[in-house]
Amino acid sequence: MAGFILDQGTTIHSNYESEPVKRGIERFYRDMDMVFMPLQKGAETLSGKIILEKKPFEAEKYFIRVKSCHEIVIEAADDLGFVYALFYISECYMKIQPFWFWNDQKFVKKERVVIPLSELNSSSKCVDFRGWFINDEVLLSHWDGGKNKEYPWEMAFEALLRCGGNVVIPGTDSNSKRYASLASAMGLWITHHHAEPLGAEMFLRAYPDKNPSFREHPDLFRCLWKEGIERQKKERIIWNLGFRGQGDTPFWEQDPLYDTPRKRGDLISSIMQEQVELVKEYVENPVFCTNLYGETMELYQQGFLTLPDDVIMIWADNGYGKMVSRRQGNHNPRVPALPGENLKGQSHGVYYHVSFYDLQAANVLTMIPNSMEFVERELKNAYSCGVKNMWLINCSNIKPHVYPLDFISSLWNGSMDSPDKHLEKYLTAYYLTENHLKDQKQRLLKEMKACFQGYFHTTLPYGILEDERAGEQFYNYVTRVLIHGFMKNGGTKPCEELDWCIPAKHFSDQIKWYQEKCKKAYPQFNELLKSCISISENAGTLWADSILLQIKIHAWCLSGVIHFTNAFDAYAEENYMKAFYELGQAADLFIAADEAMKSCCHDKWEGFYDNDCQTDIKETAYLLRQLMGYVRNVGDGPYFYQWQRLVIYPEKDRKILLLLNEENHMTDEELYGAMKEKEVRL
C-alpha cells in the first residue's frame, strides 16, 4: 500500500515555535532512534518530512493529513495539539506505548514503517483537565533513573502526556516548586496540593518561629499567597483555593479557637474569596479549583462552607477508590463525595487515588486493592453526576501503579473497552513479545490475565464494605501499632489507634481479630503467588518486577503477620521461647518482602525501592526483632543462659550446670539463627 515512509531520515519542519513543541519534536526524533535502524551511508532514501502548521483549531485538537510518501501535514492551534499529534504517530506506527519507560518496553529495530495515505481529525476528550498528582513520591525523588534527578520527573510528565493528560501537581511541598518549570516547558498545566493553596510556600517553612494562625498573622499569609501568584503568573495554572493546616491537617489543629463548624467554615470561605481577588489582580481570566476533601467536605455538606463563583469543585474518594469522605484516624463519617442535583450546573472535578498513604491499610508499594471494575463504576458514576471538568489522579511513584493509571487514562480518553478487554490489550502491549509463539501468547495471556484479576479478588477485606480492602500498609502499620502497644502496656490495654478496624475491649481480642483476618486471606494469596511464579520463566523481567513482586509483598507480609500473632498465642501460654522463634520467623518474612523489592532494582531501576520510608517494610522487621529482645528478657532473663544451653548444647549436657555457660552470650539474632539451624522443637 502506498503511504508515507517513516524512517531514520524523516525530518520535522515547523512554523510554530514554542518550548513544548520543540521538546515534542526532540522526543519524536528520540523515538525514531529507539525504533529504526540507522540509514546506510550512500543508500538512496525515500524519507519524507512532517510539517507542523498552526491553524485556528479547538484547543488540544489536531488534524493529520498523510499527503504522499514524502509528506505529512499536522495542523493544530496550540502546543498540546502538536504534542498529542506527534505522540499519536509514535504510538500508532512506531508502537511506542505510553508507559514504555516505566514498563521497560523492548524494541526490535526496523528499517521503516509505512503510514497509509489518510486523514485523521482528533476527537475531543471526555474530561477537560486530565492529570496526575505525583504525591508521596519518596521513591521517585530519591532515584535518578540511571541519569539524573530530573530525568524520572521528565519521564513521568511524558507518560502523562502520552496518556492524553494535560495537568499535573508536580510533586509535594518543595518538589512541586522544583519541577513545575519542567512540567510547564513540556506543555502541562499546573495545579496545587490541597494543603498548598495558590502554590504558596508553607507558612512554617517561611516563619518557623511563628504559630501558623491566620487570626494572628493574616498579613504574613497574604504575603506568601502574593509571592506564589507572582512566581507563577506567566504559567498556565489552575489556582487551588483553600486553607488547611501545615501537615495536611485541619487548620484548627494549630488554632483551636476555631472550635465550631460555623467558625471554621466562615474563615475558609472568606479566605477563598480573598484568594480569588488576589489572583485576579495579576492574571487575566484565571481558572480556579478547590478540594472538597476530608474536613472541608464535611463543612460543605453541613452547609458551613461558601465557595466563590466559577470554581471547579473537586470531590475526592476516600483513598480506596470509593467516592465518600476519607477516614482520618478513627473518624470515618463516609460522607457521600459527589455533587447533588442542585449542583449540576457547576464545574466539578475528582481527586482520585490509585495510591494512598494513611498509616492504616492503604497502598503505596502495591496496586490499589480494589478492582478496575470497581474503579470504572465509581468514576463513571461520578461522571454521570457532572464530574467532567477535572480528573486528578494520585499516582504516587508511578511504577507500582502503571496498570490502574493506564486503565483510568482509557476512561478519560473515551475508550469503550471493558476492564476485561483493556487488560488484554495492556498485557499484549507490555508483556507479550515477538519472541512468543502464537499458541504460547494465547496461553500466557490467559494465565497473566488470571493473575492480574486474581490480585484484586484476593486482597484482604478488613471491613464489611466493598471498598474496605487492604493494601500492604495494613500488615505493616497494624503490626507496628500492636508491637508498640504491647511493649508500652504489656498487653493490658487495647490499642486505641486501631479502633478504625478493631474496636475491642482487650488487646488479646485485637490480636485474635488480626490473626483470623490474615489466616483467612493468606492461602488465597499463596496460591496466587504459586500461579504467578509458575509462568514467570516465560513471562519475562517485567512480570517479575511488577505483578509478581506485588503478590510477593502481600503474601510474605501476610505470612509474617500470622507468625507474629502466633507469637502472642505462645506468649499467653508462657511458652516464651516459641514466641521468640515465631517473632524471628515473622521478621524473616518481612525482610524477604523487602529483599524482593531490592531484587527488582536492576539496570536503570537501581535504588528505586531504597527509600521505602512510608510502608517501610524493613522497619516492621526491625521492630519485630526488638520485640524478640523483649520476649527473651521475660523468658530467659535475668541470667540469659537457659535458652542458649537448650539450643546449642547436646541433650546430655543441658542439665549439667557445673558451669552455667561456657561461651559468650549469644545475641538475639545469633540465638535465633542457631534455633533455625538446629531445627529446635518448641
C-alpha positions as CSV (number, residue, x, y, z in Angstrom):
1,M,0.0,0.0,0.0
2,A,1.3,3.5,-0.9
3,G,2.0,5.7,2.0
4,F,4.4,7.9,3.9
5,I,7.8,6.4,4.6
6,L,8.7,6.9,8.2
7,D,12.3,6.0,8.9
8,Q,15.5,7.4,10.5
9,G,15.8,10.0,7.7
10,T,12.4,11.6,8.4
11,T,12.6,15.3,9.3
12,I,10.1,17.6,11.0
13,H,9.6,21.2,9.9
14,S,7.5,23.7,12.0
15,N,6.2,27.2,11.6
16,Y,5.2,27.2,15.2
17,E,7.8,28.0,17.8
18,S,7.3,27.1,21.5
19,E,9.2,25.2,24.1
20,P,6.7,22.4,24.4
21,V,6.6,21.8,20.7
22,K,10.4,22.0,20.5
23,R,10.6,19.3,23.2
24,G,7.9,17.3,21.4
25,I,10.0,17.3,18.2
26,E,13.1,16.2,20.1
27,R,11.2,13.3,21.7
28,F,9.9,12.2,18.3
29,Y,13.5,12.1,17.0
30,R,14.5,10.1,20.1
31,D,11.6,7.7,19.4
32,M,12.9,7.2,15.9
33,D,16.3,6.4,17.3
34,M,14.8,3.7,19.6
35,V,12.8,2.1,16.8
36,F,14.6,2.5,13.5
37,M,17.9,1.2,12.1
38,P,20.4,3.9,11.1
39,L,20.4,4.8,7.4
40,Q,23.1,3.1,5.4
41,K,25.7,5.5,4.1
42,G,25.2,6.3,0.4
43,A,21.9,4.4,0.3
44,E,19.1,6.0,-1.6
45,T,16.5,7.3,0.9
46,L,12.7,7.7,0.5
47,S,12.5,9.7,3.7
48,G,9.9,12.4,3.8
49,K,9.1,15.3,6.1
50,I,6.5,16.1,8.7
51,I,5.2,19.7,8.5
52,L,3.6,21.4,11.6
53,E,1.3,24.2,10.7
54,K,-0.6,26.4,13.1
55,K,-4.3,26.7,12.3
56,P,-7.4,28.0,14.2
57,F,-8.5,24.7,15.7
58,E,-10.2,23.9,19.0
59,A,-7.7,23.7,21.9
60,E,-5.6,20.5,22.0
61,K,-7.1,19.1,18.8
62,Y,-5.2,18.2,15.7
63,F,-5.6,17.2,12.1
64,I,-3.2,14.8,10.4
65,R,-3.1,14.7,6.6
66,V,-0.8,12.0,5.1
67,K,-0.5,13.6,1.7
68,S,2.1,11.4,0.0
69,C,5.1,9.1,0.6
70,H,7.1,12.2,1.2
71,E,4.9,14.5,3.2
72,I,2.6,14.6,6.3
73,V,1.0,17.8,7.4
74,I,-0.1,18.2,11.1
75,E,-2.4,21.2,11.8
76,A,-3.1,22.3,15.4
77,A,-3.9,25.5,17.2
78,D,-1.7,25.1,20.3
79,D,1.2,23.3,22.0
80,L,-0.7,20.3,23.2
81,G,-2.4,19.8,19.8
82,F,1.1,19.3,18.2
83,V,2.4,17.3,21.1
84,Y,-0.5,14.9,21.0
85,A,-0.3,14.5,17.2
86,L,3.3,13.5,17.4
87,F,2.6,11.1,20.2
88,Y,-0.3,9.6,18.1
89,I,2.1,8.8,15.3
90,S,4.7,7.5,17.7
91,E,2.3,5.1,19.4
92,C,0.2,4.1,16.3
93,Y,3.1,3.5,13.9
94,M,6.3,3.2,15.9
95,K,4.4,1.2,18.6
96,I,5.9,3.2,21.5
97,Q,3.4,2.7,24.4
98,P,2.5,5.5,26.9
99,F,4.4,3.7,29.7
100,W,7.3,2.5,27.5
101,F,9.8,3.8,30.1
102,W,8.0,2.6,33.2
103,N,7.4,-0.8,31.8
104,D,10.7,-1.3,30.1
105,Q,9.2,-1.8,26.7
106,K,11.6,-3.6,24.4
107,F,12.0,-2.5,20.7
108,V,13.1,-4.6,17.8
109,K,14.7,-2.1,15.3
110,K,13.3,-2.0,11.8
111,E,14.2,-0.1,8.6
112,R,11.0,1.8,8.2
113,V,7.2,1.8,8.6
114,V,4.6,2.9,6.1
115,I,1.8,5.2,7.1
116,P,-1.1,4.9,4.7
117,L,-2.4,7.9,2.8
118,S,-5.2,9.1,5.0
119,E,-6.6,12.0,7.0
120,L,-7.3,12.0,10.8
121,N,-9.2,14.5,12.8
122,S,-8.6,14.0,16.6
123,S,-11.6,13.5,18.8
124,S,-12.4,15.6,21.9
125,K,-11.6,14.2,25.3
126,C,-14.3,13.3,27.8
127,V,-12.8,15.4,30.6
128,D,-11.5,18.9,30.3
129,F,-8.5,18.7,32.7
130,R,-6.9,15.3,33.0
131,G,-3.9,14.7,35.2
132,W,-1.8,13.3,38.0
133,F,-0.8,14.3,41.4
134,I,2.7,13.0,41.9
135,N,2.3,12.6,45.7
136,D,4.1,10.7,48.4
137,E,6.9,10.5,45.9
138,V,9.5,9.2,48.3
139,L,10.8,6.6,45.9
140,L,10.8,8.8,42.8
141,S,12.6,11.7,44.5
142,H,15.5,9.5,45.7
143,W,16.1,7.8,42.4
144,D,17.8,9.1,39.2
145,G,16.5,6.7,36.6
146,G,20.1,5.9,35.6
147,K,20.7,9.5,34.5
148,N,20.0,12.4,36.9
149,K,17.4,13.6,39.5
150,E,15.3,15.4,36.9
151,Y,15.1,12.5,34.5
152,P,12.4,10.5,36.3
153,W,10.2,13.5,36.5
154,E,10.6,14.2,32.8
155,M,9.6,10.6,32.1
156,A,6.6,11.0,34.4
157,F,5.4,14.1,32.6
158,E,6.0,12.4,29.3
159,A,3.9,9.4,30.3
160,L,1.1,11.6,31.4
161,L,1.2,13.5,28.1
162,R,1.2,10.2,26.2
163,C,-1.9,9.2,28.2
164,G,-3.7,12.3,27.0
165,G,-3.1,14.2,30.2
166,N,-2.8,18.0,30.4
167,V,-2.4,18.9,34.0
168,V,-0.1,17.9,36.9
169,I,0.7,18.6,40.5
170,P,4.4,18.1,40.0
171,G,5.2,16.7,43.4
172,T,4.6,17.5,47.1
173,D,5.9,20.5,49.0
174,S,9.3,21.6,47.7
175,N,9.2,19.2,44.7
176,S,6.1,20.9,43.4
177,K,8.1,24.1,43.0
178,R,11.3,22.4,41.9
179,Y,9.7,20.6,38.9
180,A,6.9,23.0,38.0
181,S,9.0,24.7,35.3
182,L,9.9,21.4,33.7
183,A,6.2,20.4,33.6
184,S,5.3,23.8,32.1
185,A,8.1,23.5,29.5
186,M,6.6,20.2,28.4
187,G,3.2,21.8,27.9
188,L,1.3,20.8,31.1
189,W,-1.0,22.9,33.1
190,I,0.0,23.2,36.8
191,T,-2.3,22.9,39.8
192,H,-1.6,22.6,43.5
193,H,-1.8,20.3,46.5
194,H,-4.9,20.9,48.6
195,A,-2.6,21.8,51.6
196,E,-0.6,24.3,49.5
197,P,-3.3,26.8,48.2
198,L,-2.1,29.0,45.3
199,G,1.1,27.0,45.3
200,A,2.4,29.3,48.1
201,E,5.2,28.4,50.4
202,M,4.2,26.6,53.6
203,F,3.8,29.1,56.5
204,L,6.1,27.2,58.9
205,R,8.9,27.0,56.4
206,A,8.8,30.7,55.8
207,Y,8.2,31.6,59.5
208,P,9.3,28.6,61.6
209,D,9.2,30.6,64.9
210,K,5.6,31.7,64.5
211,N,2.2,30.0,65.1
212,P,0.6,29.3,61.7
213,S,-2.7,31.1,62.6
214,F,-4.4,33.3,60.2
215,R,-6.1,35.1,63.1
216,E,-2.6,36.0,64.5
217,H,-0.7,36.6,61.2
218,P,-3.1,37.4,58.3
219,D,-0.6,39.7,56.6
220,L,2.2,37.0,56.6
221,F,-0.2,34.6,54.9
222,R,-1.2,37.2,52.4
223,C,2.5,37.9,51.6
224,L,3.0,34.1,50.9
225,W,0.0,34.0,48.6
226,K,1.2,37.1,46.7
227,E,4.6,35.6,46.3
228,G,3.2,32.4,44.9
229,I,1.0,34.2,42.4
230,E,3.8,36.4,41.2
231,R,6.1,33.4,40.8
232,Q,3.5,31.5,38.6
233,K,1.6,34.3,36.9
234,K,3.1,33.6,33.5
235,E,2.4,29.9,33.5
236,R,-0.8,28.0,32.8
237,I,-2.2,27.5,36.3
238,I,-5.4,26.1,37.8
239,W,-5.3,28.1,41.0
240,N,-6.2,26.0,44.0
241,L,-8.1,27.8,46.7
242,G,-8.4,26.9,50.3
243,F,-6.9,26.9,53.8
244,R,-5.6,23.9,55.7
245,G,-3.1,23.2,58.4
246,Q,0.6,22.8,58.0
247,G,0.7,19.0,57.9
248,D,-2.1,18.1,55.5
249,T,-4.4,18.5,58.5
250,P,-7.3,20.8,59.5
251,F,-6.1,24.3,60.3
252,W,-7.8,24.3,63.7
253,E,-5.3,21.8,65.0
254,Q,-2.9,24.8,65.1
255,D,-5.6,27.3,66.0
256,P,-8.1,25.7,68.5
257,L,-10.1,28.9,69.0
258,Y,-12.0,27.9,65.8
259,D,-14.0,25.4,67.8
260,T,-17.3,25.2,65.9
261,P,-18.1,24.2,62.3
262,R,-19.5,27.6,61.6
263,K,-16.4,29.4,62.7
264,R,-14.2,27.1,60.6
265,G,-16.4,27.4,57.6
266,D,-16.7,31.1,57.8
267,L,-12.9,31.6,57.9
268,I,-12.2,29.2,55.0
269,S,-15.0,30.8,52.9
270,S,-13.6,34.4,53.4
271,I,-10.1,33.3,52.7
272,M,-11.0,31.6,49.4
273,Q,-12.8,34.8,48.2
274,E,-9.8,36.9,49.2
275,Q,-7.5,34.5,47.2
276,V,-9.7,34.9,44.1
277,E,-9.4,38.6,44.2
278,L,-5.7,38.4,44.7
279,V,-5.2,36.2,41.7
280,K,-7.4,38.4,39.5
281,E,-5.0,41.3,40.3
282,Y,-2.2,39.5,38.5
283,V,-3.8,37.1,36.0
284,E,-6.4,37.6,33.2
285,N,-9.2,35.0,33.1
286,P,-7.8,32.7,35.7
287,V,-9.1,29.2,36.3
288,F,-9.8,28.2,39.9
289,C,-10.4,24.9,41.7
290,T,-10.9,23.9,45.3
291,N,-10.8,20.5,47.0
292,L,-13.7,19.3,49.0
293,Y,-11.6,16.8,50.9
294,G,-11.6,15.5,54.4
295,E,-12.7,18.1,56.8
296,T,-13.7,20.6,54.1
297,M,-16.1,18.0,52.6
298,E,-17.9,17.7,55.9
299,L,-18.1,21.5,56.3
300,Y,-19.5,21.9,52.8
301,Q,-22.1,19.1,53.2
302,Q,-23.1,20.6,56.5
303,G,-23.7,24.0,54.9
304,F,-21.0,25.9,56.6
305,L,-18.7,26.5,53.6
306,T,-19.5,29.0,50.8
307,L,-17.5,28.7,47.6
308,P,-16.6,31.5,45.2
309,D,-18.3,31.6,41.8
310,D,-16.8,29.8,38.8
311,V,-14.6,27.4,40.7
312,I,-14.1,23.8,39.8
313,M,-15.3,21.8,42.9
314,I,-13.0,18.8,43.3
315,W,-14.6,15.9,45.1
316,A,-12.4,13.2,46.4
317,D,-12.6,9.5,47.0
318,N,-11.6,8.0,50.4
319,G,-8.2,6.8,49.3
320,Y,-9.5,3.3,48.5
321,G,-11.5,4.4,45.4
322,K,-14.9,4.9,47.0
323,M,-16.5,8.3,46.4
324,V,-17.0,9.1,50.1
325,S,-15.0,11.2,52.5
326,R,-11.8,9.7,53.8
327,R,-11.2,8.2,57.2
328,Q,-8.9,10.3,59.4
329,G,-7.6,8.4,62.4
330,N,-10.6,6.6,63.8
331,H,-13.1,9.2,62.4
332,N,-14.8,7.7,59.4
333,P,-18.1,9.6,58.6
334,R,-18.2,8.3,54.9
335,V,-20.0,11.4,53.7
336,P,-21.0,11.0,50.1
337,A,-18.5,12.8,47.9
338,L,-20.5,13.6,44.8
339,P,-22.4,16.7,43.6
340,G,-26.2,16.6,44.1
341,E,-28.8,17.6,41.6
342,N,-28.7,21.2,42.8
343,L,-25.0,21.5,41.7
344,K,-25.2,20.0,38.2
345,G,-24.8,23.4,36.6
346,Q,-21.4,23.9,38.4
347,S,-18.0,22.8,37.3
348,H,-16.8,19.6,39.0
349,G,-13.6,17.5,39.3
350,V,-12.5,14.5,41.1
351,Y,-9.3,13.8,43.1
352,Y,-9.0,10.0,42.9
353,H,-6.3,7.7,44.4
354,V,-4.7,4.7,42.8
355,S,-2.1,5.1,45.6
356,F,-2.7,6.4,49.1
357,Y,-0.8,6.8,52.3
358,D,-2.8,6.8,55.6
359,L,-0.7,4.8,58.1
360,Q,-3.5,2.3,58.3
361,A,-4.4,0.0,55.4
362,A,-3.7,1.7,52.1
363,N,-1.2,1.1,49.3
364,V,1.9,2.8,48.1
365,L,4.1,-0.1,47.0
366,T,1.4,-2.2,45.5
367,M,-1.7,-1.5,43.3
368,I,-5.0,-0.2,44.6
369,P,-6.6,-3.2,46.4
370,N,-10.0,-2.7,44.6
371,S,-10.7,-4.0,41.0
372,M,-10.8,-2.0,37.8
373,E,-14.5,-2.9,37.6
374,F,-14.9,-1.1,40.9
375,V,-12.8,1.9,39.8
376,E,-14.8,2.1,36.5
377,R,-18.1,2.1,38.3
378,E,-17.1,4.8,40.7
379,L,-15.6,7.1,38.1
380,K,-18.4,6.6,35.6
381,N,-20.9,7.3,38.3
382,A,-19.1,10.5,39.2
383,Y,-19.1,11.4,35.5
384,S,-22.8,10.9,35.3
385,C,-23.2,13.3,38.3
386,G,-21.4,16.0,36.3
387,V,-17.8,15.4,37.3
388,K,-16.4,16.2,33.8
389,N,-14.2,19.2,34.3
390,M,-11.1,17.7,36.0
391,W,-9.9,14.2,36.9
392,L,-6.8,14.4,39.1
393,I,-5.3,11.0,39.9
394,N,-2.9,10.5,42.8
395,C,-0.3,8.4,41.1
396,S,2.4,8.3,43.8
397,N,5.6,6.9,42.4
398,I,4.0,5.7,39.2
399,K,5.9,2.4,38.6
400,P,3.8,0.3,41.1
401,H,0.6,1.8,39.7
402,V,1.1,1.7,35.9
403,Y,-1.8,-0.7,35.2
404,P,-4.6,1.3,37.0
405,L,-3.1,4.6,35.6
406,D,-3.3,3.1,32.1
407,F,-6.9,2.0,32.7
408,I,-8.1,5.4,34.1
409,S,-6.5,7.2,31.1
410,S,-8.5,5.0,28.8
411,L,-11.6,6.2,30.6
412,W,-10.8,9.9,30.3
413,N,-9.9,9.3,26.6
414,G,-13.3,7.9,26.0
415,S,-12.4,4.3,25.4
416,M,-15.4,1.9,25.2
417,D,-13.3,-1.1,26.3
418,S,-14.4,-3.0,29.3
419,P,-11.9,-3.6,32.1
420,D,-11.5,-7.1,30.8
421,K,-10.8,-6.0,27.3
422,H,-8.5,-3.2,28.4
423,L,-6.4,-5.7,30.5
424,E,-6.0,-8.0,27.5
425,K,-4.7,-5.0,25.4
426,Y,-2.4,-3.9,28.3
427,L,-0.8,-7.3,28.7
428,T,-0.4,-7.7,25.0
429,A,1.3,-4.3,24.7
430,Y,3.8,-4.7,27.5
431,Y,4.2,-8.4,28.5
432,L,3.9,-10.4,25.3
433,T,6.8,-10.0,22.8
434,E,7.6,-11.0,19.2
435,N,9.6,-13.9,20.7
436,H,6.5,-15.6,22.0
437,L,4.9,-18.0,19.5
438,K,1.2,-17.6,18.7
439,D,0.0,-20.5,20.8
440,Q,2.3,-19.5,23.6
441,K,1.0,-16.0,23.5
442,Q,-2.6,-17.1,23.9
443,R,-1.8,-19.4,26.8
444,L,0.3,-16.8,28.5
445,L,-2.3,-14.1,28.0
446,K,-4.9,-16.2,29.7
447,E,-2.6,-17.1,32.6
448,M,-1.4,-13.5,33.0
449,K,-4.9,-12.1,33.0
450,A,-5.9,-14.6,35.7
451,C,-3.1,-13.4,37.9
452,F,-3.9,-9.7,37.5
453,Q,-7.6,-10.3,38.1
454,G,-6.8,-12.7,40.9
455,Y,-4.8,-9.9,42.7
456,F,-7.9,-7.8,43.1
457,H,-10.1,-10.7,44.1
458,T,-7.6,-11.9,46.7
459,T,-6.8,-8.7,48.6
460,L,-7.8,-8.9,52.3
461,P,-11.2,-7.4,53.2
462,Y,-10.6,-5.7,56.6
463,G,-14.2,-4.4,56.8
464,I,-17.7,-5.2,55.6
465,L,-18.0,-2.6,52.9
466,E,-16.9,-3.3,49.3
467,D,-14.0,-0.8,49.3
468,E,-12.6,-1.9,52.6
469,R,-9.8,-4.0,51.2
470,A,-6.2,-3.9,52.4
471,G,-3.1,-2.6,50.7
472,E,0.4,-3.5,52.0
473,Q,0.3,-0.8,54.7
474,F,-2.2,-2.9,56.6
475,Y,0.2,-5.7,57.5
476,N,2.9,-3.2,58.4
477,Y,1.1,-0.5,60.3
478,V,-1.3,-2.7,62.3
479,T,1.7,-4.9,63.3
480,R,3.7,-1.9,64.4
481,V,0.9,-0.4,66.4
482,L,0.4,-3.7,68.2
483,I,4.1,-4.0,68.9
484,H,4.1,-0.5,70.4
485,G,1.0,-1.1,72.4
486,F,2.3,-4.4,73.8
487,M,5.8,-3.0,74.8
488,K,4.2,0.1,76.3
489,N,1.4,-1.5,78.3
490,G,2.3,-5.2,78.4
491,G,-0.9,-6.1,76.5
492,T,-3.1,-4.8,79.3
493,K,-4.9,-2.2,77.1
494,P,-6.2,-2.3,73.6
495,C,-4.6,0.0,71.1
496,E,-6.9,2.9,70.5
497,E,-5.1,3.7,67.3
498,L,-6.8,0.6,65.8
499,D,-10.4,1.5,66.7
500,W,-10.9,2.2,63.0
501,C,-10.7,-1.6,62.3
502,I,-10.6,-3.4,65.7
503,P,-12.6,-1.5,68.3
504,A,-12.0,-4.2,71.0
505,K,-12.1,-4.1,74.8
506,H,-9.0,-6.2,75.2
507,F,-5.6,-6.3,73.5
508,S,-5.9,-10.1,73.0
509,D,-9.2,-9.5,71.1
510,Q,-7.3,-7.2,68.7
511,I,-4.6,-9.9,68.2
512,K,-7.2,-12.6,67.6
513,W,-9.1,-10.4,65.0
514,Y,-5.9,-9.6,63.2
515,Q,-4.8,-13.3,63.2
516,E,-8.1,-14.5,61.9
517,K,-8.3,-12.0,59.1
518,C,-4.7,-12.8,57.9
519,K,-5.1,-16.5,58.2
520,K,-8.2,-16.4,56.0
521,A,-6.5,-14.3,53.3
522,Y,-3.1,-16.0,53.2
523,P,-4.0,-19.3,51.5
524,Q,-5.5,-17.5,48.5
525,F,-2.5,-15.2,48.1
526,N,-0.1,-18.1,48.5
527,E,-1.9,-20.0,45.7
528,L,-1.9,-16.8,43.5
529,L,1.8,-16.5,44.2
530,K,2.4,-20.0,43.0
531,S,0.5,-19.4,39.9
532,C,2.5,-16.2,39.1
533,I,5.8,-18.0,39.7
534,S,4.8,-20.9,37.5
535,I,4.6,-18.6,34.4
536,S,7.5,-16.3,35.3
537,E,10.1,-18.2,33.2
538,N,8.2,-17.3,30.1
539,A,6.7,-14.0,31.2
540,G,9.9,-12.0,31.4
541,T,11.6,-9.5,33.6
542,L,8.7,-7.0,33.7
543,W,6.5,-9.8,35.1
544,A,8.9,-10.4,38.0
545,D,9.3,-6.6,38.6
546,S,5.6,-5.8,38.6
547,I,2.7,-8.1,39.5
548,L,4.9,-11.0,40.8
549,L,6.7,-8.6,43.2
550,Q,3.5,-7.1,44.5
551,I,2.0,-10.5,45.1
552,K,5.2,-11.5,47.0
553,I,4.8,-8.4,49.2
554,H,1.2,-9.3,50.1
555,A,1.8,-13.0,50.6
556,W,5.0,-12.7,52.6
557,C,3.8,-9.9,54.8
558,L,0.6,-11.8,55.4
559,S,2.6,-14.9,56.4
560,G,4.7,-12.7,58.6
561,V,1.6,-11.4,60.4
562,I,0.5,-14.9,61.1
563,H,3.8,-15.8,62.7
564,F,3.6,-12.5,64.7
565,T,0.1,-13.3,66.0
566,N,1.2,-16.9,66.7
567,A,3.9,-15.5,68.9
568,F,1.3,-13.9,71.1
569,D,-0.6,-17.2,71.4
570,A,2.7,-18.8,72.6
571,Y,3.4,-15.8,74.9
572,A,-0.1,-16.2,76.5
573,E,0.8,-19.8,77.3
574,E,4.1,-18.7,78.8
575,N,6.0,-20.5,76.0
576,Y,8.4,-17.6,75.6
577,M,11.0,-19.5,73.6
578,K,8.4,-20.4,71.0
579,A,7.1,-16.8,71.0
580,F,10.7,-15.6,70.4
581,Y,11.1,-18.0,67.5
582,E,7.8,-17.1,65.9
583,L,8.8,-13.4,66.0
584,G,12.0,-14.3,64.3
585,Q,10.1,-16.1,61.6
586,A,7.8,-13.1,61.2
587,A,10.8,-10.8,60.8
588,D,12.4,-13.1,58.2
589,L,9.2,-12.9,56.1
590,F,9.1,-9.1,56.2
591,I,12.8,-9.0,55.3
592,A,12.1,-11.4,52.4
593,A,9.4,-8.9,51.1
594,D,11.9,-6.0,51.4
595,E,14.6,-8.1,49.6
596,A,12.1,-8.9,46.8
597,M,11.9,-5.2,46.2
598,K,15.6,-4.8,46.2
599,S,16.0,-7.7,43.7
600,C,13.9,-5.6,41.2
601,C,16.4,-2.7,41.5
602,H,18.5,-3.6,38.4
603,D,19.7,-1.6,35.4
604,K,18.0,1.9,35.4
605,W,15.9,0.9,38.4
606,E,18.9,0.6,40.7
607,G,18.0,2.2,44.0
608,F,14.3,2.7,43.2
609,Y,12.9,1.0,46.3
610,D,15.8,2.1,48.6
611,N,13.7,4.9,50.2
612,D,10.7,2.8,51.1
613,C,10.1,5.0,54.1
614,Q,6.3,5.1,54.1
615,T,5.1,1.5,54.3
616,D,8.7,0.8,55.3
617,I,8.7,-3.0,55.4
618,K,12.2,-3.2,56.8
619,E,11.1,-1.1,59.8
620,T,8.5,-3.7,60.6
621,A,11.2,-6.4,60.6
622,Y,13.4,-4.1,62.9
623,L,10.6,-3.7,65.4
624,L,9.8,-7.4,65.4
625,R,13.4,-8.1,66.3
626,Q,13.1,-5.5,69.1
627,L,10.1,-7.4,70.4
628,M,12.2,-10.6,70.2
629,G,14.5,-9.0,72.7
630,Y,11.6,-8.0,75.0
631,V,10.3,-11.6,74.9
632,R,13.8,-13.0,75.6
633,N,14.1,-10.7,78.6
634,V,10.9,-12.1,80.0
635,G,11.5,-15.7,79.2
636,D,15.3,-16.1,79.5
637,G,16.2,-13.4,82.0
638,P,17.7,-12.3,84.2
639,Y,20.7,-14.5,83.6
640,F,20.2,-15.5,79.9
641,Y,21.8,-18.9,79.8
642,Q,18.9,-21.4,79.7
643,W,17.8,-20.9,76.1
644,Q,21.4,-20.9,74.9
645,R,22.0,-24.3,76.6
646,L,18.8,-25.7,75.2
647,V,19.6,-24.7,71.7
648,I,23.3,-25.3,71.2
649,Y,24.2,-28.0,73.9
650,P,23.8,-31.7,73.3
651,E,20.8,-33.0,75.3
652,K,23.1,-35.0,77.6
653,D,24.9,-31.7,78.7
654,R,22.0,-29.3,79.1
655,K,21.1,-30.1,82.7
656,I,24.7,-30.3,84.0
657,L,25.2,-26.9,85.5
658,L,28.7,-27.0,86.9
659,L,29.5,-24.2,84.5
660,L,26.3,-22.2,83.6
661,N,27.7,-21.0,80.3
662,E,31.0,-21.8,78.6
663,E,30.9,-19.2,75.8
664,N,29.8,-15.6,75.3
665,H,26.1,-14.9,75.5
666,M,24.5,-15.0,72.1
667,T,22.8,-12.0,70.6
668,D,19.1,-12.4,69.8
669,E,20.0,-12.8,66.2
670,E,22.7,-15.4,66.9
671,L,20.3,-17.4,69.1
672,Y,17.5,-17.3,66.6
673,G,19.9,-18.4,63.8
674,A,21.0,-21.3,65.9
675,M,17.4,-22.3,66.6
676,K,16.7,-22.3,62.8
677,E,19.9,-24.2,62.0
678,K,19.3,-26.9,64.6
679,E,15.5,-27.0,64.0
680,V,14.8,-26.8,67.7
681,R,11.5,-28.4,68.6
682,L,9.5,-25.9,70.7
